[in-house]
Amino acid sequence: MYIEQLQLKNYRNYDSLDLSFDDKVNVIIGENAQGKTNLMEAIYVLAFSKSHRTSKEKELIQWEKEYAKIEGRITKRNQSIPLEITVSTKGKKAKLNRLEQRRLSDYIGAINVVMFAPEDLTLVKGPPHIRRRFIDMELGQIQPRYIYHLGQYQKILKQRNHLLKQMQIKRTTDLTMLDVLTEQLIEHAATLLERRFIFLDLLRKWAQPIHHGISRQLENLEIRYSPTIEVSEDTNKEKIGNIYHDKFQEIRQKEIDRGTTLIGPHRDDLLFFVNGKDVQTFGSQGQQRTTALSIKLAEIELIYQEVGEYPILLLDDVLSELDDYRQSHLLNTIQGKVQTFVSTTSVDGINHDTLKQAELFRVADGKVDR
């Protein structure tokens, strides 16, 4: 799988852009604030229909323009497929094979992308929402139906929280409506939790040997899922639903008092342990970075296993954040099999055959030259 061509219109600081790419490694060089990350972000948005940098989609649209458009042509299973995302003040449209998709869950997964940026190094030590977002984005790529359940869960959660807030300030005592929303929430929560457990099992399978190799066989990585209810990874969906039901009944008054939903996938977390110690709390910066790198490399292999083709890898200003050893391990892993985009201010100091054979693009003030 690789991107043949990318076209941008009114996107961030790009008036208009039309680029074709090498199917192996493409290096985007430029000073800061010239458009390197905007270009990487556009590829990410083409895959996920949303940015990894902002939730305000109007920020993607060039100043005083009504819309931004990203068009791409990918090669997947030896077929050439056009993709298109248009963001406007009226909303967002996604086209696959020139056909507009009614639901984004029907679009996501058409192109598989793994992003590795400096903020991903906080995957281990950052707050739980970063790890939940990681699970949601990666799982959504290989199981687009997961995106549907996630969207429904978030919609019902918002309604339930609003009702609980109204009950907290005594504007309503509608327990029947609360029960209805609770049952609807449980239906999607149980599905999300079951699928996250399955995903975690796959991720663990790839991440553990990768981490063992990067650490020169000195460290063993363990990944655990930390839910807000007492379930194990072999608990089936029906049992998960029953446990949620009982727990919601138990904490009903506490939720009303606090005006918010206290349990569910939106409060779960991922925990990482190296040689039995919690990496977030007790790990060195090197161990935290090795763990994050292992997870990202595991993503690549996991997607290949599930989809049958390697994803596209975006390395956005991250090589300079890694030491020579981790840099080499990353580049050796992807060499020759993953289309990779590397953004950097300079390739000086990065001595690796992968980059020597790369296609170079130079970015300055929203213009790109080969």
C-alpha positions as CSV (number, residue, x, y, z in Angstrom):
1,M,0.0,0.0,0.0
2,Y,1.4,3.4,-0.9
3,I,0.3,6.9,-1.9
4,E,1.0,7.7,-5.6
5,Q,-0.2,11.3,-5.6
6,L,-1.4,14.0,-3.2
7,Q,-3.2,17.2,-4.1
8,L,-4.1,20.0,-1.7
9,K,-6.4,23.0,-2.2
10,N,-6.7,25.8,0.4
11,Y,-5.2,23.6,3.0
12,R,-3.4,25.4,5.9
13,N,-0.6,27.3,4.2
14,Y,-0.9,25.6,0.9
15,D,-2.9,27.4,-1.8
16,S,-2.5,24.6,-4.2
17,L,-0.2,21.6,-4.3
18,D,0.2,18.5,-6.5
19,L,2.9,15.9,-5.7
20,S,3.7,12.4,-6.7
21,F,5.8,10.2,-4.4
22,D,8.3,7.4,-4.3
23,D,6.8,4.1,-3.0
24,K,9.6,3.7,-0.5
25,V,11.0,6.7,1.3
26,N,10.1,10.4,0.9
27,V,12.0,13.0,3.0
28,I,10.4,16.4,3.5
29,I,13.0,19.0,4.5
30,G,12.4,22.5,5.7
31,E,12.7,25.0,8.5
32,N,10.0,25.2,11.2
33,A,6.7,26.8,10.4
34,Q,7.1,26.4,6.6
35,G,4.6,23.6,6.0
36,K,6.3,20.2,6.7
37,T,4.0,19.1,9.4
38,N,1.0,20.4,7.4
39,L,1.9,18.1,4.6
40,M,2.2,15.1,6.9
41,E,-1.1,16.1,8.6
42,A,-2.8,16.2,5.2
43,I,-1.9,12.5,4.6
44,Y,-3.1,11.7,8.1
45,V,-6.4,13.5,7.5
46,L,-6.8,11.6,4.2
47,A,-6.7,8.4,6.1
48,F,-8.7,9.3,9.2
49,S,-10.8,12.2,8.1
50,K,-9.6,14.1,11.1
51,S,-6.4,15.8,12.3
52,H,-4.0,14.5,14.9
53,R,-3.2,18.1,15.9
54,T,-6.6,19.8,16.3
55,S,-10.2,19.0,16.9
56,K,-11.2,22.4,15.3
57,E,-11.6,21.5,11.6
58,K,-11.9,25.1,10.5
59,E,-8.2,25.4,11.3
60,L,-7.5,23.2,8.3
61,I,-9.0,25.7,6.0
62,Q,-6.8,28.5,4.6
63,W,-7.6,31.9,6.0
64,E,-10.7,33.5,4.3
65,K,-11.4,30.5,2.2
66,E,-14.6,28.5,2.3
67,Y,-13.2,25.0,2.1
68,A,-10.1,22.9,2.1
69,K,-9.7,19.8,-0.1
70,I,-7.3,16.8,0.1
71,E,-7.2,14.4,-2.8
72,G,-5.0,11.4,-3.0
73,R,-4.5,8.4,-5.2
74,I,-3.3,5.2,-3.5
75,T,-2.2,1.8,-4.7
76,K,-3.8,-1.0,-2.7
77,R,-3.8,-4.7,-3.7
78,N,-2.4,-3.6,-7.1
79,Q,-5.4,-1.3,-7.7
80,S,-5.3,2.5,-8.0
81,I,-7.9,4.1,-5.8
82,P,-8.8,7.8,-5.6
83,L,-9.7,9.3,-2.2
84,E,-11.0,12.7,-1.3
85,I,-11.7,14.7,1.9
86,T,-13.3,18.1,1.8
87,V,-13.7,20.2,4.9
88,S,-15.9,23.3,4.8
89,T,-17.8,25.6,7.1
90,K,-20.9,23.4,6.3
91,G,-19.2,20.1,7.4
92,K,-17.0,17.3,6.0
93,K,-17.3,15.0,2.9
94,A,-15.4,11.9,2.2
95,K,-15.2,10.2,-1.2
96,L,-13.9,6.7,-1.9
97,N,-13.5,5.8,-5.6
98,R,-15.2,9.1,-6.3
99,L,-18.4,8.0,-4.4
100,E,-19.4,10.0,-1.4
101,Q,-19.6,7.9,1.7
102,R,-22.7,8.4,4.0
103,R,-20.8,7.3,7.1
104,L,-17.1,7.9,7.9
105,S,-16.9,4.3,9.2
106,D,-17.4,3.3,5.6
107,Y,-14.4,5.4,4.5
108,I,-11.9,4.8,7.3
109,G,-9.6,1.9,6.6
110,A,-9.4,2.6,2.9
111,I,-5.8,3.7,3.6
112,N,-3.8,2.6,6.6
113,V,-1.4,5.1,8.2
114,V,0.8,5.0,11.3
115,M,2.0,8.3,12.6
116,F,5.0,8.7,14.8
117,A,5.5,12.3,16.0
118,P,7.3,13.8,19.1
119,E,4.0,13.8,21.0
120,D,3.8,10.1,20.5
121,L,6.8,9.8,22.8
122,T,4.3,10.8,25.5
123,L,2.2,7.8,24.8
124,V,3.7,6.1,27.9
125,K,4.1,9.0,30.3
126,G,1.2,11.2,29.1
127,P,-2.4,11.3,30.4
128,P,-4.8,8.4,29.8
129,H,-6.8,10.1,27.0
130,I,-3.6,9.9,24.8
131,R,-3.6,6.1,25.2
132,R,-7.3,5.8,24.6
133,R,-7.0,7.8,21.5
134,F,-4.2,5.6,20.3
135,I,-6.4,2.5,20.8
136,D,-9.4,4.1,19.0
137,M,-7.5,5.3,16.0
138,E,-5.5,2.1,15.4
139,L,-8.4,-0.2,16.1
140,G,-10.6,1.8,13.9
141,Q,-8.2,1.3,10.9
142,I,-8.4,-2.5,11.0
143,Q,-12.1,-2.7,12.2
144,P,-14.0,0.3,10.7
145,R,-17.2,-1.0,12.5
146,Y,-15.4,0.0,15.7
147,I,-15.6,3.6,14.7
148,Y,-19.4,3.3,14.4
149,H,-19.7,1.9,18.0
150,L,-17.3,4.5,19.3
151,G,-19.3,7.3,17.7
152,Q,-22.6,6.0,19.1
153,Y,-21.0,5.6,22.5
154,Q,-19.7,9.2,22.6
155,K,-23.1,10.5,21.4
156,I,-25.0,8.6,24.1
157,L,-22.4,9.5,26.7
158,K,-22.9,13.2,26.0
159,Q,-26.7,12.9,26.4
160,R,-26.3,10.9,29.6
161,N,-23.8,13.4,31.1
162,H,-26.2,16.2,30.3
163,L,-29.1,14.4,32.0
164,L,-26.9,13.6,35.1
165,K,-25.9,17.3,35.3
166,Q,-29.6,18.3,35.2
167,M,-30.3,15.7,37.9
168,Q,-27.4,17.0,40.0
169,I,-28.8,20.6,40.1
170,K,-32.3,19.2,40.7
171,R,-33.8,20.3,37.4
172,T,-35.1,16.8,36.7
173,T,-35.6,13.5,38.4
174,D,-36.2,11.4,35.3
175,L,-34.8,8.1,36.4
176,T,-36.6,6.3,33.6
177,M,-34.7,8.3,31.0
178,L,-31.5,7.7,32.8
179,D,-32.1,3.9,32.7
180,V,-32.8,4.0,29.0
181,L,-29.6,5.9,28.2
182,T,-27.6,3.6,30.6
183,E,-28.8,0.5,28.7
184,Q,-28.0,2.1,25.3
185,L,-24.5,3.1,26.6
186,I,-23.8,-0.4,27.9
187,E,-24.6,-2.0,24.6
188,H,-21.8,0.0,22.9
189,A,-19.5,0.0,25.9
190,A,-19.5,-3.8,26.0
191,T,-18.6,-4.0,22.3
192,L,-15.8,-1.4,22.6
193,L,-14.3,-3.2,25.6
194,E,-14.5,-6.6,24.0
195,R,-12.8,-5.3,20.8
196,R,-10.1,-3.4,22.8
197,F,-9.2,-6.6,24.6
198,I,-8.8,-8.5,21.3
199,F,-6.7,-5.6,19.9
200,L,-4.5,-5.5,22.9
201,D,-3.8,-9.2,22.6
202,L,-2.6,-8.7,19.0
203,L,-0.5,-5.6,20.0
204,R,1.1,-7.4,22.8
205,K,2.1,-10.3,20.5
206,W,4.1,-7.9,18.3
207,A,5.3,-5.3,20.8
208,Q,7.0,-7.7,23.3
209,P,9.6,-9.2,20.9
210,I,10.3,-5.9,19.3
211,H,10.9,-4.3,22.7
212,H,13.1,-7.2,23.7
213,G,15.2,-6.6,20.6
214,I,15.5,-2.8,20.9
215,S,16.6,-3.3,24.6
216,R,19.3,-5.7,23.5
217,Q,17.4,-8.6,25.2
218,L,17.7,-6.8,28.6
219,E,14.0,-5.8,29.0
220,N,10.6,-7.6,28.9
221,L,7.6,-5.5,28.1
222,E,4.1,-6.2,29.5
223,I,1.0,-4.3,28.4
224,R,-2.2,-4.4,30.5
225,Y,-5.6,-2.9,29.9
226,S,-7.0,-1.1,33.0
227,P,-10.8,-1.0,32.8
228,T,-13.2,0.8,35.2
229,I,-15.0,-2.5,36.0
230,E,-13.8,-5.9,37.1
231,V,-13.4,-7.9,34.0
232,S,-10.7,-10.0,32.4
233,E,-9.6,-10.2,28.8
234,D,-11.5,-13.6,28.3
235,T,-14.8,-12.2,29.5
236,N,-17.4,-12.3,26.7
237,K,-19.5,-9.3,25.6
238,E,-22.7,-10.5,27.3
239,K,-20.9,-10.9,30.6
240,I,-19.2,-7.5,30.2
241,G,-22.7,-6.0,29.6
242,N,-24.1,-7.6,32.8
243,I,-21.2,-6.4,34.9
244,Y,-21.6,-2.9,33.5
245,H,-25.4,-3.1,34.4
246,D,-24.7,-4.1,38.0
247,K,-22.0,-1.5,38.5
248,F,-24.2,1.3,37.1
249,Q,-27.0,0.4,39.4
250,E,-24.5,0.4,42.3
251,I,-23.1,3.9,41.6
252,R,-26.3,5.5,40.3
253,Q,-26.6,8.0,43.2
254,K,-22.9,8.8,43.1
255,E,-23.1,9.7,39.4
256,I,-26.1,11.9,40.1
257,D,-24.3,13.6,42.9
258,R,-21.3,14.3,40.7
259,G,-23.3,15.0,37.5
260,T,-21.2,12.7,35.2
261,T,-20.7,9.2,34.0
262,L,-18.0,7.5,36.2
263,I,-17.3,4.2,34.5
264,G,-16.9,3.1,30.9
265,P,-14.4,2.9,28.1
266,H,-14.0,6.7,28.1
267,R,-12.2,6.3,31.5
268,D,-10.1,3.2,30.8
269,D,-6.3,3.2,30.5
270,L,-3.4,1.2,29.2
271,L,-0.5,0.3,31.5
272,F,3.1,-0.5,30.5
273,F,5.5,-2.5,32.6
274,V,9.2,-3.2,31.9
275,N,10.8,-6.0,33.9
276,G,7.8,-5.8,36.2
277,K,8.0,-2.1,36.9
278,D,5.4,0.5,35.8
279,V,7.2,2.5,33.1
280,Q,5.1,5.6,33.5
281,T,6.1,6.0,37.1
282,F,9.4,4.3,37.5
283,G,10.8,4.0,33.9
284,S,13.7,6.1,32.7
285,Q,13.2,8.4,29.7
286,G,15.1,5.9,27.6
287,Q,12.7,3.1,28.7
288,Q,9.7,5.2,28.0
289,R,10.9,6.0,24.5
290,T,11.8,2.4,23.8
291,T,8.3,1.4,24.9
292,A,6.7,4.1,22.6
293,L,8.9,3.0,19.7
294,S,8.1,-0.6,20.2
295,I,4.3,0.1,20.2
296,K,4.6,2.1,17.0
297,L,6.6,-0.7,15.2
298,A,4.2,-3.2,16.5
299,E,1.3,-1.2,14.9
300,I,3.0,-1.6,11.5
301,E,3.2,-5.4,11.9
302,L,-0.3,-5.7,13.4
303,I,-1.8,-3.8,10.5
304,Y,0.1,-6.0,8.0
305,Q,-1.2,-9.1,9.7
306,E,-4.8,-7.9,9.7
307,V,-5.0,-6.1,6.3
308,G,-2.4,-8.0,4.3
309,E,-0.4,-4.9,3.3
310,Y,2.0,-2.7,5.2
311,P,0.6,0.8,6.2
312,I,2.1,4.1,5.3
313,L,4.4,5.4,8.0
314,L,4.7,9.1,8.8
315,L,7.7,10.1,10.9
316,D,7.1,13.8,11.7
317,D,10.2,15.4,13.2
318,V,10.7,12.4,15.3
319,L,14.1,11.0,14.2
320,S,15.9,13.9,15.9
321,E,14.2,12.9,19.2
322,L,15.7,9.4,19.0
323,D,19.3,8.4,19.8
324,D,21.4,6.8,17.0
325,Y,20.6,3.2,18.2
326,R,16.8,3.7,18.3
327,Q,17.0,5.6,15.0
328,S,18.9,2.8,13.3
329,H,16.5,0.2,14.7
330,L,13.5,2.1,13.4
331,L,15.0,2.6,9.9
332,N,16.2,-1.0,9.7
333,T,12.8,-2.3,10.5
334,I,11.0,-0.3,7.8
335,Q,13.7,-0.5,5.1
336,G,12.3,-1.7,1.8
337,K,8.8,-2.7,2.9
338,V,7.0,0.4,4.2
339,Q,6.3,3.6,2.3
340,T,7.7,6.2,4.7
341,F,7.4,10.0,4.9
342,V,10.1,11.7,7.0
343,S,9.9,15.3,7.9
344,T,13.0,17.0,9.3
345,T,14.8,20.3,9.4
346,S,18.0,18.5,8.2
347,V,19.2,15.1,7.2
348,D,22.6,15.9,8.6
349,G,23.6,13.4,11.3
350,I,21.2,10.8,10.1
351,N,23.5,8.3,8.5
352,H,21.5,5.5,7.1
353,D,21.1,3.9,3.7
354,T,17.3,4.2,3.8
355,L,17.6,8.0,3.7
356,K,20.4,8.1,1.2
357,Q,18.1,6.4,-1.3
358,A,15.1,8.6,-0.5
359,E,13.2,11.1,-2.7
360,L,13.8,14.6,-1.3
361,F,11.3,17.4,-1.1
362,R,12.2,20.9,0.1
363,V,9.4,23.0,1.7
364,A,9.5,26.8,2.1
365,D,6.5,29.1,2.8
366,G,3.9,26.6,1.5
367,K,5.8,25.7,-1.6
368,V,7.4,22.4,-2.3
369,D,10.4,21.8,-4.6
370,R,12.1,18.5,-5.5
